[in-house]
Amino acid sequence: MRKPGWVVRSGAAARLMSQPGPCFVTIAWCALMCACGPTTPSSATLDGRWSGTTSQGTPITFTVSSDQKVTAISVGYSFNGCSGVQTFSNLNLETAPTVTCIPGPCPNTVSSYRAFSYSAGSIDGPFTTVNGLFTLVTRAEGQVAFRDYPGCGTAVGIGWTATKP
C-alpha cells in the first residue's frame, strides 16, 4: 500500500530520486554545523578564488563573485582507474541559504551561513554534484559525487576543504 503523497517512479528516474538531493544534503549539512559548534562566518565577504584538495588528493577550485555567488568550479577526480578534471563555468550559484523559519524570523546563526550546491550531467551519467559550506570567511568544506562515469563507475561522499588567501 502506498503512503499518501509519495510518487512511485521506475527506471532511471527512480534511481535518481532514491538518492538525497543536493538541496537536502546542503540543508542537512547546515543543520549539523549549527549543532556542532560556533562556526558562523563573520560579515566579511567571501569573494575571491578558493582552492583546496579533495580526500582523493585531487584539486578543487572555485570562484566567488563580489555579489557572493559562485561563478566557476573545477574539481579533479581519481577513482576506479579513471582520473580527470570537471570544470563548470558561467555559473550564478547563490551562497545565501534559502531557509524559512516558522515562526520567523530566523536566528542570526542560521541566516549567516553560506553554502552552495551544483549538479551537472544526465540521469544516464555521467553526473557530478558539488556541495559546499563556508565555515569561515577563509575556509570552506564540502562533498563531491561522481555518478555513472563510463568505464569508471561511481564515487560518492568525497570530502574536500578549501581556503581563500
N, C-alpha and C positions, 0 to 999 in steps of 0.2 A: 504494500500500500504506500503510495506517495504521500509525503507530507505537503500540506498546503504551502504554496509559494515557491516550491522547488521546481526547477526546469530540468527535464531529462534530455540529454543530448547523447548522440552516439558518434563514433569515429573520432576524427581529429579534433573536433570542437570539444568533445568530452575530455580528451587528453589535456587540452589546453586549459579548460575550465577546472580540472581537478587539481591544478596547482594554485597556490596562493598568488594573487595578482600583485603587481608592483606597488600599487597604492596601498593594499593591505599590508604588505611587508614593510613599507615605509612608516605607516601608522603604528604598526606593532613595534617597530624599532624605536620610534619616538617615545612610545609608552614605556618601553623597557628602560630607555635612557633617563626618563623622568623618575622612575622608581629606583634607579641605581645610584643616583648622586647628582651633585651640582655641576653639570657640565654645560650650563647655559652660556651661549655666546654673548659677548658684550654688544653694544650698539655700533661698534666699528663695522666697516663694510667687508664683504667677502671678495670683492672684485680683484681679479688678477689671475695669474697662471698657477695652477696647483699641480704638484707632481708627487708620485709615490710609487709603491710597489704592491703587487698582489701577493697572496700567500703562495702562488706558484712561482714567485720570483720574477714576474714579468712587470713591465712598466704600466702605470696608469697616469694619464694627464687629463686635465680638463680646465676650461677657461670660464670664469665668471665675469660678466659684464658689469659696468658701473650701475646698471639698474637691477643688479643682484639676480641675474638669470644665467644659467649655464648655457653657453653658446657652442661648445665643442667638447667632445670626449674622445679619447684614444685609449684603448686598453689592449694589452697583449694577452695571449693565451698560450698554454702549453699543456696538453693532456692527450693521453692515448696515442702518442707518437705524432701528434699534429701540433703545429705552432704557427703563430702569425700575429697580426695586429688588426683590430677592428677600429676604424675611425669614423666618427659621426660628426659632421659639421653643419653649420647653418641651423643650429638648434635655438630654441627660445623657451627653456625649461624654467618654470618658476621655482624659487627656492623657499618661498614663504609657504608654510603649511596651510592647507585648506581644512581647518578644524572648526567645527561648530560645537560650542559648549552649551549644554542645556542643564540648568539655566545659565545664561551668559552674564557677563562677558567672560571670556577665557582668562585664567590667571596668566600673569606675565611669563611664568616658567614654561607654559605651553606655547603661547603666541610668539615667543622669542626664538623658538627652534627653527632651523632652516635645514631643508632636506631637498633631494631631487630624485627622480626616477625616470628612466628611459628604457624603452624596449624597441627593438627593430628586428625585422625578419618576417617570415611567414609561418603559419601553423604547421606547415610541412617541413620546416627547417631550411637553413639554419636560423636560429632565433637567439638574440642576445638581449639580456636585461642587465642594467646597471642601476643600483640603488645607492644613495649616499646620504650621510648625515653630517652636518657641520657641528662638531662638538665644541670647537673653539673658533675664533676668527682666523686662526692659523693652522687648524687641524680638522681633517675630515676622515671619515671611515665609512665602509660600506661592504656590499657584496655584489658579485657579478655572477651571472649564469650564462653558460653557452649550451644551447639545446639543439640536438639533432644535426650536428655538423657532419656532412658527408664523409664517411670513412673514419670518423673520429668518435662519434657518439656524443655523449652529454657530460658536462661537468658543471655542477651547481654548488652553491654555498662557498664560493671562492671569496675569501675576505680580502680587503685592501685598506691601506691607510695612505693618506696624502697630506702634505703640508704646503703652506704658502709662505714664501720668504717675507 
